[in-house]
Amino acid sequence: MSVFDEDLFLKGLEQRKGTLGADYVEKNLAAADGFTRPFQEAMTAWCWGFGWGDEVIEPKTRSMMNLAMLGALGKLHEWETHCRGALNNGVSRDEIRAIVHVIAIYCGVPQGLECFRVARKVLEEAGEI
């Protein structure tokens, strides 16, 4: 791990597991190979250690911000992952619905409908619907 600070990686690993769940994170890291491992490590250090690890914004708010941005970008695979993480961070079903409303208003109704489709799947799996 010479391309980044190991302490930042470890801080990021803790943040990432706290939001996405240890099983999910460990599976992702275990599946990494020589091609993808450097990215997984750098992303854990940078996104989760630096981005999520500064403690200025609480995890619940960061999750809500992530849902809005990922929804706006149409990155629905990541949106689904972060929708689960948002639930782990205390974002309610009603808050997720409100976020999707904003996505639909600013990014278009079709994008909002896609986010609702994915949110329903996640919320059903979590027993929230």
Backbone bond lengths (Angstrom), bond angles and torsions (degrees), N, CA, C in turn:
res aa  C-N    CA-C-N  psi(-1)  N-CA   C-N-CA  omega(-1)  CA-C   N-CA-C  phi
1 M - - - 1.448 - - 1.525 110.22 -
2 S 1.268 116.85 56.42 1.451 120.13 -176.27 1.519 113.55 -83.12
3 V 1.338 118.87 -12.50 1.460 119.97 -176.28 1.526 113.42 -85.55
4 F 1.322 117.98 -5.77 1.455 120.30 178.92 1.514 110.29 -155.64
5 D 1.280 115.60 170.65 1.452 123.96 -178.93 1.534 110.16 -74.00
6 E 1.312 117.22 126.03 1.468 120.44 -178.44 1.526 111.75 -65.59
7 D 1.341 117.63 -33.17 1.463 119.68 177.41 1.525 110.92 -62.40
8 L 1.320 116.97 -38.84 1.458 121.07 177.67 1.524 110.41 -66.48
9 F 1.338 116.48 -37.83 1.461 120.40 175.98 1.527 110.27 -61.67
10 L 1.321 117.43 -47.27 1.465 121.01 -177.90 1.530 111.20 -65.05
11 K 1.321 117.35 -39.25 1.461 121.39 175.48 1.527 109.59 -63.01
12 G 1.333 116.22 -43.45 1.457 120.95 178.66 1.508 112.78 -64.61
13 L 1.323 115.59 -38.65 1.459 120.04 179.05 1.527 110.26 -61.76
14 E 1.319 116.54 -41.55 1.461 120.91 177.76 1.525 111.00 -63.93
15 Q 1.326 117.04 -45.03 1.470 121.63 178.76 1.530 110.73 -63.03
16 R 1.312 115.80 -45.79 1.470 121.42 -177.26 1.523 110.45 -62.34
17 K 1.328 116.89 -45.71 1.462 120.56 178.87 1.520 111.33 -65.18
18 G 1.334 116.93 -37.30 1.455 120.58 -179.92 1.513 112.89 -63.84
19 T 1.318 116.85 -33.82 1.462 120.81 -179.05 1.525 112.18 -89.81
20 L 1.317 116.49 -49.61 1.471 120.12 -172.56 1.522 113.51 -92.94
21 G 1.315 117.50 -11.78 1.457 121.72 -178.79 1.529 111.02 95.74
22 A 1.315 115.22 137.45 1.463 121.00 -176.87 1.526 111.98 -59.73
23 D 1.333 117.61 -42.39 1.472 120.22 -178.76 1.524 111.30 -59.51
24 Y 1.338 116.59 -46.85 1.454 120.91 -179.09 1.528 110.50 -60.19
25 V 1.328 116.43 -47.93 1.457 121.09 -176.97 1.526 110.90 -65.81
26 E 1.315 116.94 -45.33 1.466 120.16 -179.56 1.522 111.40 -62.74
27 K 1.335 117.81 -38.22 1.467 120.78 176.42 1.524 111.16 -63.41
28 N 1.340 116.77 -42.50 1.462 120.74 178.30 1.514 111.63 -62.40
29 L 1.311 116.67 -45.22 1.461 120.30 -179.52 1.523 111.21 -68.35
30 A 1.328 117.25 -38.84 1.467 120.39 179.37 1.522 111.58 -66.85
31 A 1.336 116.59 -31.33 1.466 120.65 -179.60 1.527 112.30 -78.98
32 A 1.323 116.90 -13.19 1.468 120.13 -179.50 1.521 109.76 -68.24
33 D 1.318 114.74 142.18 1.465 120.40 178.37 1.522 108.81 -121.83
34 G 1.291 116.97 -170.33 1.452 121.06 -178.97 1.518 113.34 -58.48
35 F 1.314 116.73 -26.03 1.457 121.73 179.67 1.531 111.84 -79.76
36 T 1.337 117.17 -43.52 1.463 121.07 -173.62 1.530 114.84 -101.06
37 R 1.326 117.98 -17.83 1.473 120.69 -176.38 1.531 113.03 -56.95
38 P 1.334 119.55 -46.78 1.474 117.99 179.56 1.534 112.85 -56.54
39 F 1.336 116.65 -38.14 1.461 119.46 178.07 1.523 110.97 -67.37
40 Q 1.336 117.42 -45.45 1.469 120.89 178.82 1.524 110.88 -57.31
41 E 1.319 116.52 -43.31 1.460 120.72 -179.31 1.527 111.35 -68.02
42 A 1.325 116.61 -45.40 1.461 120.28 -179.56 1.527 110.65 -65.49
43 M 1.332 117.36 -42.17 1.455 121.61 179.16 1.522 110.69 -63.72
44 T 1.316 117.54 -39.69 1.464 120.66 178.09 1.525 110.24 -63.72
45 A 1.336 116.42 -44.19 1.465 120.04 179.81 1.526 111.28 -68.43
46 W 1.319 116.94 -49.00 1.462 120.74 -173.59 1.530 111.98 -75.47
47 C 1.327 117.57 -58.70 1.472 120.60 -175.84 1.528 111.62 -66.48
48 W 1.314 115.23 -49.22 1.465 119.50 -172.49 1.520 112.81 -90.36
49 G 1.320 118.36 -36.91 1.462 120.41 178.99 1.510 112.26 -77.67
50 F 1.325 116.18 -52.49 1.462 121.27 -179.87 1.524 111.15 -78.59
51 G 1.330 117.18 -52.89 1.463 121.32 -174.40 1.510 114.39 -68.84
52 W 1.312 116.92 -48.04 1.463 120.81 -177.87 1.528 111.96 -92.90
53 G 1.310 117.90 -16.07 1.457 120.56 -170.48 1.508 115.70 -90.17
54 D 1.333 118.87 0.80 1.459 118.96 -176.65 1.527 113.69 -81.18
55 E 1.317 118.46 -12.83 1.464 125.06 175.12 1.534 114.22 65.70
56 V 1.328 118.47 9.26 1.466 121.00 177.40 1.524 110.07 -73.54
57 I 1.314 115.82 -39.85 1.467 121.67 178.59 1.519 107.06 -112.90
58 E 1.318 116.22 129.61 1.465 119.94 -178.11 1.537 110.99 -67.30
59 P 1.336 116.71 153.54 1.470 120.25 -177.28 1.531 114.57 -55.02
60 K 1.332 117.93 -37.54 1.466 119.84 179.85 1.529 110.52 -60.38
61 T 1.316 116.80 -45.89 1.459 120.74 -179.96 1.518 110.70 -66.19
62 R 1.326 117.95 -41.17 1.470 121.03 177.42 1.531 110.40 -60.29
63 S 1.330 116.29 -41.31 1.466 119.50 178.17 1.518 111.05 -61.68
64 M 1.318 116.63 -41.81 1.462 120.07 179.46 1.522 110.54 -65.08
65 M 1.324 116.73 -40.98 1.459 120.75 177.10 1.529 110.12 -62.51
66 N 1.332 116.93 -44.09 1.464 120.92 -179.80 1.523 111.17 -60.48
67 L 1.336 116.60 -44.40 1.468 118.64 179.35 1.514 110.92 -60.33
68 A 1.316 116.93 -42.65 1.469 119.72 -179.94 1.530 110.67 -63.31
69 M 1.336 116.70 -46.36 1.472 119.71 -177.60 1.524 112.07 -69.39
70 L 1.322 117.67 -45.29 1.461 120.05 -179.76 1.525 111.01 -65.36
71 G 1.327 116.16 -37.97 1.461 119.86 176.26 1.518 111.28 -63.67
72 A 1.335 116.17 -42.54 1.463 120.34 179.29 1.516 111.62 -63.86
73 L 1.319 115.98 -36.48 1.462 120.41 179.80 1.529 113.08 -79.89
74 G 1.328 116.87 -12.01 1.462 120.40 -178.94 1.519 113.37 74.93
75 K 1.315 117.20 23.96 1.476 122.09 179.80 1.524 108.62 -90.75
76 L 1.334 115.96 73.91 1.460 120.88 -168.54 1.523 113.90 -73.11
77 H 1.314 118.52 -26.20 1.471 118.66 174.95 1.526 109.20 -64.20
78 E 1.323 116.67 -46.65 1.460 120.88 177.36 1.526 110.56 -69.92
79 W 1.330 117.15 -33.43 1.465 120.75 177.81 1.520 110.02 -60.06
80 E 1.327 116.19 -43.08 1.467 120.43 178.88 1.530 110.74 -61.73
81 T 1.319 116.50 -45.94 1.468 120.79 178.80 1.522 110.42 -60.04
82 H 1.319 116.48 -45.49 1.463 119.71 -178.02 1.522 112.59 -76.62
83 C 1.315 118.17 -19.59 1.463 120.87 173.16 1.536 108.41 -67.07
84 R 1.322 116.87 -43.30 1.466 120.41 174.93 1.530 110.31 -62.11
85 G 1.323 115.66 -44.28 1.456 119.90 178.44 1.522 112.21 -62.59
86 A 1.319 116.46 -36.61 1.466 120.42 178.97 1.529 110.40 -62.16
87 L 1.326 116.70 -41.78 1.463 119.69 176.08 1.522 110.14 -60.40
88 N 1.334 116.42 -42.93 1.474 120.49 177.75 1.518 111.38 -60.80
89 N 1.324 117.30 -30.32 1.460 122.06 -178.19 1.533 112.94 -92.91
90 G 1.325 117.12 10.73 1.460 120.48 173.50 1.518 116.25 91.29
91 V 1.337 117.72 10.48 1.471 120.00 176.57 1.529 107.50 -76.10
92 S 1.314 116.14 128.97 1.466 120.53 -176.32 1.530 111.53 -84.01
93 R 1.313 114.07 166.58 1.463 121.52 175.28 1.526 110.18 -58.25
94 D 1.330 116.85 -43.01 1.463 120.57 -179.75 1.525 111.25 -66.16
95 E 1.320 117.53 -37.02 1.464 120.33 177.58 1.524 110.78 -67.22
96 I 1.333 117.12 -39.13 1.469 120.32 176.39 1.526 109.57 -62.32
97 R 1.322 117.15 -43.06 1.464 120.61 178.03 1.530 110.49 -59.64
98 A 1.329 117.76 -44.49 1.465 121.73 -179.83 1.526 111.06 -63.20
99 I 1.327 117.14 -37.98 1.467 121.12 177.42 1.525 109.75 -63.74
100 V 1.321 116.96 -42.63 1.468 120.02 179.21 1.524 110.43 -65.38
101 H 1.312 117.53 -35.47 1.475 119.64 176.31 1.526 110.00 -59.11
102 V 1.318 116.81 -45.04 1.471 120.94 179.96 1.530 110.34 -64.31
103 I 1.319 117.18 -41.59 1.467 120.65 177.50 1.526 109.75 -59.31
104 A 1.330 116.79 -44.62 1.473 120.42 -179.51 1.525 111.31 -64.34
105 I 1.326 117.02 -39.91 1.465 120.35 -178.98 1.525 110.80 -65.62
106 Y 1.321 116.86 -46.97 1.461 120.03 -172.97 1.523 114.44 -91.42
107 C 1.337 117.49 -20.81 1.470 119.93 -175.42 1.518 112.99 -118.37
108 G 1.308 117.44 -5.77 1.454 121.24 177.38 1.516 112.75 111.17
109 V 1.313 113.78 145.14 1.460 121.09 -179.27 1.536 111.87 -58.42
110 P 1.343 120.23 -42.57 1.467 118.16 178.82 1.538 112.61 -57.93
111 Q 1.327 116.90 -37.64 1.461 119.26 178.30 1.528 110.63 -67.70
112 G 1.312 116.34 -39.91 1.459 120.12 176.08 1.513 111.99 -61.89
113 L 1.331 116.41 -41.80 1.466 119.99 178.37 1.532 111.61 -62.22
114 E 1.324 116.88 -39.80 1.470 120.34 177.51 1.528 110.88 -63.79
115 C 1.330 116.36 -42.26 1.460 119.80 178.82 1.526 110.79 -65.65
116 F 1.333 117.86 -39.89 1.467 120.51 176.07 1.528 110.72 -61.43
117 R 1.338 116.89 -41.32 1.468 120.44 179.61 1.524 109.97 -58.97
118 V 1.323 116.82 -47.42 1.466 121.21 -178.50 1.529 110.23 -69.45
119 A 1.316 117.35 -41.34 1.464 120.69 179.75 1.525 110.64 -61.69
120 R 1.318 116.90 -42.32 1.470 119.87 178.47 1.514 110.71 -57.73
121 K 1.322 117.74 -44.92 1.467 121.84 178.83 1.532 110.24 -58.46
122 V 1.325 116.51 -49.14 1.466 121.22 -178.18 1.527 110.45 -64.32
123 L 1.324 116.74 -45.07 1.464 120.64 -178.46 1.525 111.70 -66.95
124 E 1.322 117.86 -36.61 1.466 120.54 175.80 1.518 110.75 -64.04
125 E 1.338 116.38 -44.83 1.472 120.67 178.69 1.525 111.05 -60.49
126 A 1.328 116.45 -34.16 1.473 121.55 -178.41 1.531 112.62 -85.15
127 G 1.343 116.67 -2.98 1.457 120.03 -178.85 1.517 113.44 74.29
128 E 1.327 116.78 23.50 1.467 121.57 -179.55 1.525 112.48 -94.08
129 I 1.333 116.85 -8.79 1.474 121.32 176.35 1.515 106.97 -126.75
